[in-house]
Amino acid sequence: MSNTQPQNVRASFSADAERVVAPGPDGRENVGPVNAAQVPRWAGLGTFARLPRLDEVEGAEVVVAGVPFDTGVSYRPGARFGPNHVRESSRLLRPFNPAQNVSPFQRVQVADAGDIVGNPFNIEEALEAIEAGAHELTKDGAKLVSIGGDHTIALPNLRNLHKEHGKIALLHFDAHLDTWDTYFGAEYTHGTPFRRAFEEGLLDTDAVSHVGTRGPLYGTQDLDDDARFGFGIVSSADIYRLGVDRVVELLRERVGDRPLYLSLDIDVLDPAHAPGTGTPEAGGATSREILEIIRGLRGTNVVGAEVVEVAPAYDHAELTGIAAAHIVYDFISLMALGAGAPADGPAYGEAENSYGE
């Protein structure tokens, strides 16, 4: 075997690859993903969508952060491994989103901040740490998209947003209500965040709704309490019977132009589309339905978002991770477009615009 260095061949490392850099609407150059023509998508460090780390850019308008915390789960654990699973599942995302006619990574600077860490042995201490981490990432005006972790993390995220925006409108995509009181006497679990948020005065109770709810309950008191907190319910069956366009219309009427938080538990999807989660329920929405509902929120005043409860140990062929990654991508696209963007933005086959010709 020859020890001679091959001529005209140089060592190539993923860390040396160029990134896609393009001017945004304000003329500032935004740093995007690693150039896939130089480094194949399966290579290189696994940030979300292969975007730069937050410490590699001067600042960001949208920040993605993992919250690998699942001490609040009541059934199958494992969502602590969700953030990196979603990152790995996001490698195939591309810079242009034709469904919303936006290149989100060009329009605004988006970066991956790594993970916010909380004490896995003390829930209340962890909630304080997550709130502090969210504040640190958003104090200069950036919007945060969190990847959980379990749904307990919604409470510190809402606490942080309330300090800046006051009462928050909420669309809660989930198979479950998550407005229960306690579990084994514990007030802070993944089934209680929105009851605590109501009690703490964080929510605009005229502008809150569950989406995709289904499955058995403990009793009618669950629904009575939920209604008392102000929640409307668009069930999974409603999505099927009314259709996406009517559901979008109802949700937009409810939230208006208020500061809006989007909280999505991946179990809103049917287990056929998202098996990798801790509390699956049959009869859920398809990934297509949920993505189209999210896209229908174009132009609303989204101030933050999260995707939670991805538990990779129960996933198959990255089905759940890919769905979660695309949801995060569309959340980022909504934020890039901003409040007031035309509600009927073009999508495939829905506008005069034609792509790829």
C-alpha positions in Angstrom: 0.0 0.0 0.0 1.4 3.4 -1.0 2.0 6.1 1.7 2.0 8.8 -1.0 -0.6 11.5 -0.7 -2.9 11.4 -3.7 -2.3 14.3 -6.0 -4.9 16.9 -6.6 -7.0 15.6 -3.6 -7.2 17.7 -0.4 -8.7 16.8 2.9 -12.3 17.9 3.3 -14.0 18.5 6.6 -17.6 19.4 7.3 -16.5 22.2 9.6 -14.8 24.0 6.7 -17.9 24.1 4.5 -19.4 27.3 3.3 -22.8 28.4 4.6 -25.6 29.8 2.5 -25.4 33.6 3.1 -28.1 35.8 1.6 -29.4 39.4 2.2 -32.6 39.7 4.0 -35.3 42.4 3.4 -33.3 44.9 5.4 -30.2 44.3 3.4 -28.4 42.5 6.2 -26.7 39.3 5.3 -28.2 36.3 7.2 -26.2 33.2 7.7 -28.1 30.0 6.7 -27.5 26.3 6.6 -24.4 24.5 5.6 -24.1 24.3 1.8 -25.5 20.9 0.9 -23.5 20.8 -2.3 -20.3 20.8 -0.3 -21.3 18.6 2.7 -23.9 15.9 2.3 -26.9 16.2 4.6 -25.9 13.2 6.7 -22.5 14.7 7.6 -21.5 17.4 10.0 -22.8 18.6 13.3 -26.5 18.2 14.0 -27.9 21.7 14.6 -31.5 22.2 13.6 -31.7 22.3 9.8 -27.9 22.5 9.8 -28.2 26.2 10.8 -25.4 28.1 12.6 -25.0 27.9 16.3 -26.0 31.1 18.1 -22.4 31.7 19.1 -21.5 31.7 15.4 -23.6 34.8 14.5 -23.8 38.3 15.9 -27.4 37.9 16.9 -30.6 36.1 15.8 -34.2 37.1 15.3 -35.5 33.5 15.8 -33.7 31.1 18.1 -34.2 27.4 18.3 -33.4 25.8 21.6 -33.8 22.3 23.0 -35.3 21.7 26.4 -34.3 18.1 27.3 -36.5 17.7 30.4 -39.1 15.0 30.9 -39.4 14.7 34.7 -43.0 15.7 34.4 -44.3 12.8 32.4 -47.0 10.5 33.7 -46.6 7.5 31.4 -43.8 6.6 29.0 -40.6 8.6 29.6 -38.0 9.5 27.0 -38.8 13.0 25.7 -35.6 14.3 27.2 -34.0 12.8 24.1 -36.4 14.6 21.8 -34.4 17.8 21.0 -31.5 16.0 19.3 -33.8 13.5 17.6 -35.7 16.4 16.0 -32.4 18.0 15.0 -31.2 14.8 13.4 -34.6 14.5 11.6 -34.3 18.1 10.3 -31.2 17.5 8.1 -33.3 17.2 4.9 -35.0 20.6 5.3 -34.2 23.1 2.6 -34.0 26.9 2.6 -37.2 27.7 0.6 -40.6 26.9 2.0 -43.0 26.9 -1.0 -46.1 26.3 1.1 -45.6 29.8 2.7 -43.6 31.3 -0.2 -40.8 32.3 2.1 -37.1 31.6 2.6 -37.2 31.9 6.4 -33.4 31.6 6.9 -32.8 34.4 4.4 -35.6 36.7 5.6 -34.4 36.6 9.3 -31.4 35.3 11.1 -32.2 31.9 12.6 -29.7 30.1 14.9 -29.6 27.0 17.2 -28.8 28.0 20.8 -28.2 24.4 22.0 -30.1 23.2 25.0 -31.6 24.9 28.1 -30.8 22.7 31.0 -33.0 22.1 34.1 -32.5 20.0 37.2 -33.9 16.6 36.3 -34.5 15.8 40.0 -36.4 18.9 41.0 -39.3 20.0 38.8 -39.8 23.5 40.3 -36.1 24.3 40.2 -36.1 23.1 36.6 -39.0 25.4 35.7 -37.1 28.4 37.1 -34.0 27.5 35.1 -36.0 27.0 31.9 -37.7 30.4 32.4 -34.3 32.0 33.0 -32.9 30.4 29.9 -35.9 31.5 27.8 -35.5 35.0 29.1 -31.7 35.1 28.3 -32.5 34.0 24.7 -35.4 36.5 24.1 -34.4 39.6 26.2 -33.1 41.4 23.1 -36.2 40.7 21.1 -35.6 37.3 19.5 -38.4 34.8 19.2 -37.9 31.4 20.7 -38.9 28.0 19.3 -38.4 25.4 21.9 -38.1 21.6 21.3 -38.9 19.5 24.3 -38.9 17.7 26.5 -42.3 17.2 28.0 -45.2 19.6 28.1 -44.3 20.9 31.6 -41.9 23.3 29.8 -44.9 25.3 28.4 -45.4 27.0 31.8 -41.9 28.6 32.1 -42.1 29.6 28.4 -45.5 31.3 29.0 -44.2 33.0 32.2 -41.3 34.4 30.2 -43.5 35.7 27.4 -46.0 37.2 29.9 -43.3 39.5 31.3 -42.9 41.1 27.8 -46.3 40.8 26.2 -48.8 40.6 29.1 -51.6 38.1 28.7 -51.0 35.6 25.9 -53.3 34.0 23.4 -52.7 30.3 23.1 -53.4 27.6 20.5 -52.7 24.3 22.2 -52.3 21.4 19.7 -52.6 18.2 21.7 -54.6 14.9 22.1 -55.1 16.0 25.8 -56.4 19.0 27.7 -53.4 19.4 30.0 -55.6 21.4 32.4 -55.7 18.9 35.1 -55.1 19.9 38.7 -52.6 17.5 40.2 -51.1 14.1 39.7 -50.1 12.1 42.7 -50.4 15.4 44.5 -47.9 17.1 42.2 -48.9 20.5 40.8 -46.3 20.7 38.1 -46.5 17.9 35.5 -47.0 17.6 31.7 -50.7 17.3 32.3 -51.1 20.6 34.3 -49.3 23.5 32.7 -52.3 25.3 31.3 -54.2 25.1 34.5 -51.3 26.7 36.3 -50.9 29.3 33.5 -54.6 30.2 34.0 -54.2 30.4 37.8 -51.1 32.7 37.4 -53.0 35.0 35.0 -50.7 34.4 32.1 -53.4 33.7 29.5 -55.9 35.8 27.6 -58.9 33.6 28.3 -60.9 35.1 25.4 -58.2 33.7 23.0 -57.3 30.2 24.0 -58.2 26.9 22.3 -57.2 23.3 22.2 -56.8 21.8 18.7 -56.9 18.0 18.0 -58.2 16.9 21.3 -59.5 13.3 21.6 -59.5 10.2 23.8 -60.9 9.2 27.1 -61.1 11.5 30.1 -61.5 10.9 33.9 -65.0 12.4 33.8 -67.2 15.4 32.7 -65.5 17.6 35.4 -62.4 17.7 33.2 -64.4 19.5 30.5 -66.3 21.7 33.0 -63.0 22.9 34.5 -61.5 23.4 31.0 -64.4 25.6 30.0 -64.1 27.6 33.2 -60.6 28.4 32.2 -61.8 29.8 28.9 -60.7 27.1 26.5 -62.5 26.4 23.3 -62.0 22.9 21.8 -61.5 21.9 18.2 -61.4 18.2 18.5 -59.7 15.8 16.1 -63.1 14.8 14.9 -63.9 18.5 14.2 -60.8 18.7 12.0 -62.1 15.7 10.0 -65.7 16.8 9.8 -65.3 20.6 9.3 -62.1 20.5 7.3 -58.9 22.5 7.6 -60.1 25.7 6.1 -63.0 26.1 8.5 -60.9 25.2 11.5 -58.3 27.8 10.5 -61.1 30.4 10.2 -62.4 29.6 13.7 -58.9 29.7 15.2 -58.1 33.0 13.5 -61.3 34.5 14.8 -60.5 33.4 18.3 -56.9 34.7 18.5 -57.2 37.9 16.4 -54.0 40.0 16.5 -53.2 39.2 20.1 -49.7 38.0 21.1 -50.0 34.3 20.2 -48.1 31.3 21.6 -48.2 28.0 19.7 -47.8 24.9 21.9 -47.8 21.6 20.0 -47.6 18.2 21.6 -46.6 15.8 18.9 -49.3 13.4 20.1 -51.8 15.7 18.4 -50.9 13.5 15.4 -52.3 10.0 15.1 -49.8 7.3 16.2 -49.6 6.3 12.6 -47.9 9.6 11.9 -46.1 10.0 15.3 -45.6 6.8 17.1 -42.6 8.2 19.1 -44.4 9.8 22.0 -45.3 9.1 25.6 -49.1 9.1 25.7 -50.4 8.2 22.3 -54.1 8.2 21.5 -55.9 6.7 18.5 -57.9 8.8 16.1 -55.6 11.7 15.7 -54.9 14.2 12.9 -52.6 13.6 10.0 -49.4 15.5 9.6 -50.8 17.1 6.5 -53.8 18.4 8.4 -51.7 19.9 11.2 -49.2 21.5 8.9 -52.0 23.1 6.8 -53.6 24.5 10.0 -50.3 26.0 11.1 -49.8 27.5 7.6 -53.3 28.9 7.8 -52.1 31.1 10.8 -49.9 33.1 8.5 -49.9 36.8 9.5 -51.0 36.2 13.1 -48.8 37.7 15.9 -46.8 34.6 16.8 -44.5 35.5 19.7 -43.2 32.0 20.5 -43.7 28.4 19.9 -42.8 24.9 21.0 -42.9 21.3 19.9 -42.9 18.8 22.8 -43.2 15.1 23.8 -41.1 13.6 21.0 -39.8 10.4 22.6 -37.4 8.8 20.1 -37.2 5.3 21.8 -40.8 4.7 20.4 -40.2 6.2 17.0 -39.8 4.3 13.7 -37.7 5.4 10.7 -37.8 9.0 12.1 -41.5 9.3 11.4 -42.1 11.4 14.5 -38.9 13.3 14.3 -39.5 14.3 10.7 -43.0 15.5 11.5 -41.8 17.5 14.4 -38.9 19.0 12.3 -41.4 20.1 9.6 -43.7 21.7 12.3 -40.7 23.6 13.7 -39.8 24.7 10.2 -43.3 26.1 9.6 -43.3 27.8 13.0 -40.1 29.5 12.0 -41.6 30.5 8.6 -44.6 32.1 10.4 -42.2 34.1 12.5 -40.1 35.1 9.5 -43.2 36.4 7.7 -44.3 38.2 10.8 -47.6 39.7 12.0 -49.7 41.2 9.2 -48.5 39.0 6.4 -51.3 38.2 3.9 -53.4 35.5 5.4 -53.8 33.8 2.0 -50.2 33.5 1.1 -49.4 31.3 -1.9 -48.8 27.6 -1.6 -48.4 24.8 -4.1 -51.1 25.2 -6.7 -52.9 27.9 -4.7 -51.5 31.0 -6.4 -50.5 32.5 -9.7 -46.9 32.0 -8.7 -45.2 29.1 -10.3 -42.0 27.6 -9.1 -39.4 25.5 -10.7 -40.0 26.6 -14.3 
